[in-house]
Amino acid sequence: MLRDTRRFDAEYQAYTVLTMCRMLYTIEHGAITPKPAAAAWAKQRLDPRWKGLTDKAAAWRNDLPFDDLDAVLDLLRYTINRSQAERRTWRVNLVVNLPRRKLLQHRAPLRD
């Protein structure tokens, strides 16, 4: 997605922003929430630089422009970085908190 941005028309940009809000909510809470609720959460909890972008995505309709590709890609990168950081944290917690027998059972899925 980051290498080929041709598919990022207005609809796809708005969709991407709302999906990233939802993913960030899931990373934070371990639960899935509707995209509008995730956007509202993101406006309150994430860095203020994302507020305008999430407002615009939540309000977007087919007849409205959405041309914030650089900001959309920045949010996408931010979400990827957060998810990778959480994955590393999850692995550390798994190793620290699981008995050795359980760790060996979970070893294969943890490889990159």
Buried (B, 14 or more C-beta within 10 A) or exposed (E): EEEEEEEBEBBBBBBBBBBBBBBBBBBBEEEEBEBEEBBBBBBEEBEEEBBEBBBBBBEBEEEEEBEBBEBBBBBBEBBBEBBEEBEEEEEEEBEEEEEEEEBEEEEEEEEE
